[in-house]
Amino acid sequence: MAKTAAKSAAASSTGLVHVKVTLQYIRPPIWRRLRLPDTMDLTDLSDVIQAAMGWHGGHLHAFEIGGEEFGDPSMIDFARNEREVTIKSLLRDRVSRFGYTYDFGDSWEHDILIEKKGPPADAAREPACVAGQRNCPPEDCGGPPGYDALIQALADPENPESREVLEWADEDYDPEEFSLDAANNRVRAAAGFRRQRDPMRTLRSAG
């Protein structure tokens, strides 16, 4: 009974929030809406952002909050430890909007907004992507200017300049494509969540 009560207390102390992630300097906008526990720290938030957006995670990242940089101090000089900051602590400090940069070379800057309207009280508590629009840019394409050049090349593939751009691009890349299921699968994997196996289904399969 004591363990059950402790688990119930822990669950009740964890709130849920909606966090909207929008890639800056891109039009039409590329964005994702995430359902997250407010106990999530910035390191885990970074993993979920990258998964939901479609980034591969092979580059450095940092958060910019109130004029200060947060990241992994072992990788970024003078950065404050992102592990020490949670969504709940940001809300307690009345911070609802901040920046996130992925890949310091291409400088993919994201606007992060903790929205006022959160998930319903009975919503599932594991992290999830609940909405989104448009495909993530290809990795290492040169940031927003390189992405704009790629979009122009896709619109006019017969142009000699376009052919040069398209030589390195995935020929199947569709800037308008977005799969909520695929985004959620990546988020679940990044957050370490797995669907529990139905034991009765296992027995039925064995029979």
C-alpha positions in Angstrom: 0.0 0.0 0.0 2.9 2.4 0.8 4.4 1.9 -2.6 1.1 2.4 -4.3 0.5 5.7 -2.3 4.1 6.9 -3.2 3.5 6.2 -6.9 0.2 8.0 -6.8 1.8 11.0 -5.1 4.6 11.1 -7.7 2.1 10.9 -10.5 0.0 13.8 -9.1 3.1 16.0 -8.7 3.8 15.6 -12.4 1.9 18.0 -14.6 1.5 17.9 -18.4 2.2 20.7 -20.8 2.0 21.4 -24.5 5.2 22.7 -26.0 5.2 24.1 -29.5 8.5 24.0 -31.4 8.8 26.2 -34.5 11.8 26.3 -36.8 12.7 29.9 -37.4 13.4 31.7 -40.7 11.4 29.1 -42.7 8.2 29.8 -44.6 5.7 28.2 -44.7 6.5 27.3 -41.0 7.8 23.9 -39.9 6.5 23.2 -36.4 5.6 20.4 -33.9 3.4 20.4 -30.8 4.6 18.1 -28.0 2.8 16.7 -25.0 5.4 16.5 -22.2 5.7 15.9 -18.4 6.8 19.1 -16.7 9.4 17.2 -14.8 11.4 16.7 -18.0 14.8 18.4 -18.0 16.4 20.3 -20.9 18.7 17.4 -21.9 15.7 15.1 -22.4 13.7 18.0 -24.0 16.5 18.4 -26.6 16.3 14.7 -27.4 12.5 14.9 -27.9 12.7 18.1 -30.0 15.2 16.5 -32.3 13.2 13.3 -32.6 9.9 15.1 -33.3 11.5 17.5 -35.8 13.3 14.7 -37.6 16.9 15.8 -36.8 19.4 12.9 -36.6 21.1 14.2 -33.4 24.7 14.2 -34.7 25.4 17.9 -33.8 25.8 20.1 -30.8 22.8 22.0 -29.4 22.1 24.7 -26.8 19.2 26.5 -25.2 19.1 30.3 -24.9 17.0 31.3 -21.8 16.9 34.8 -20.5 20.2 35.7 -22.1 22.0 32.7 -20.7 23.2 29.6 -22.6 22.3 26.1 -21.4 23.8 22.9 -22.7 26.3 20.2 -21.9 29.2 21.9 -20.1 31.6 19.2 -21.1 30.9 20.0 -24.8 30.2 23.8 -24.7 32.4 26.2 -22.9 30.7 28.5 -20.4 27.3 26.8 -20.8 25.2 26.3 -17.7 24.3 22.7 -17.1 21.0 21.9 -18.9 20.4 18.9 -16.6 19.7 21.3 -13.8 16.7 22.9 -15.5 13.2 21.4 -15.9 10.1 22.6 -17.7 8.5 22.9 -14.2 11.3 25.1 -13.0 11.0 27.4 -16.1 7.3 27.8 -15.4 8.0 28.6 -11.8 10.4 31.3 -13.0 7.7 32.5 -15.4 9.6 31.5 -18.5 7.3 30.3 -21.2 9.3 31.2 -24.4 13.0 30.5 -25.1 15.4 29.5 -27.9 17.0 26.3 -29.0 19.8 25.9 -31.6 20.7 22.6 -33.2 23.9 22.3 -35.2 26.1 25.3 -34.7 27.3 25.1 -38.3 24.0 25.3 -40.0 22.4 27.2 -37.0 18.9 25.7 -37.0 17.2 28.0 -34.5 13.9 27.0 -33.0 11.4 29.0 -31.0 10.1 27.0 -28.0 6.8 28.0 -26.5 5.2 26.4 -23.4 1.6 27.0 -24.3 -1.0 28.2 -21.9 -3.5 25.5 -22.9 -2.1 22.2 -21.8 -3.3 18.6 -22.4 -6.5 17.3 -20.6 -6.0 16.0 -17.1 -6.7 12.4 -18.3 -4.2 12.5 -21.1 -1.5 9.8 -21.3 1.6 10.9 -19.4 4.3 9.7 -21.7 5.9 12.2 -24.2 4.2 12.4 -27.5 4.0 14.6 -30.7 0.3 15.5 -31.0 0.5 17.7 -34.1 2.9 19.2 -36.7 3.3 20.5 -40.1 5.9 20.0 -42.9 9.0 18.0 -43.2 12.3 18.7 -41.4 15.0 20.1 -43.6 17.8 17.7 -44.6 20.8 17.6 -42.3 23.8 19.6 -43.3 22.0 21.4 -46.1 23.5 24.8 -45.2 20.9 26.2 -42.7 17.9 28.3 -43.9 19.8 29.7 -46.9 20.7 26.3 -48.1 17.2 25.0 -47.5 15.7 27.9 -49.5 18.1 27.0 -52.4 16.9 23.4 -52.2 13.2 24.4 -52.3 13.9 26.5 -55.4 15.8 23.6 -57.0 13.0 21.2 -56.3 10.5 23.6 -58.0 12.7 24.0 -61.1 14.8 20.7 -61.4 15.7 21.3 -65.0 17.6 24.5 -64.3 21.4 23.9 -64.5 21.9 25.5 -61.1 19.2 23.3 -59.6 20.9 20.1 -60.8 24.0 21.0 -58.8 21.9 21.5 -55.6 19.9 18.3 -56.2 23.1 16.2 -56.6 23.5 15.9 -52.9 19.8 16.0 -51.9 17.6 12.9 -51.4 15.6 12.6 -54.6 12.6 11.4 -52.5 12.6 14.5 -50.2 9.2 16.1 -50.0 9.2 19.4 -48.0 5.4 19.1 -47.4 5.5 15.5 -46.0 4.7 15.0 -42.3 3.7 11.8 -40.6 2.4 12.1 -37.0 2.9 8.3 -36.5 6.5 8.5 -37.6 7.2 11.5 -35.4 5.6 9.7 -32.4 7.7 6.6 -32.9 10.8 8.7 -32.9 9.7 10.6 -29.8 8.9 7.3 -27.9 12.3 5.9 -28.8 14.1 9.1 -27.7 12.2 9.3 -24.4 12.8 5.7 -23.6 9.2 4.7 -23.7 8.0 1.4 -25.1 4.5 0.1 -25.4 3.9 -2.6 -22.9 3.3 -6.0 -24.5 -0.1 -7.5 -24.0 0.6 -10.9 -22.2 -2.7 -12.3 -23.4 -1.8 -11.5 -27.0 1.5 -13.4 -26.5 -0.3 -16.4 -25.2 -2.8 -16.3 -28.1 0.1 -16.1 -30.6 1.8 -19.0 -28.9 -1.4 -21.1 -29.1 
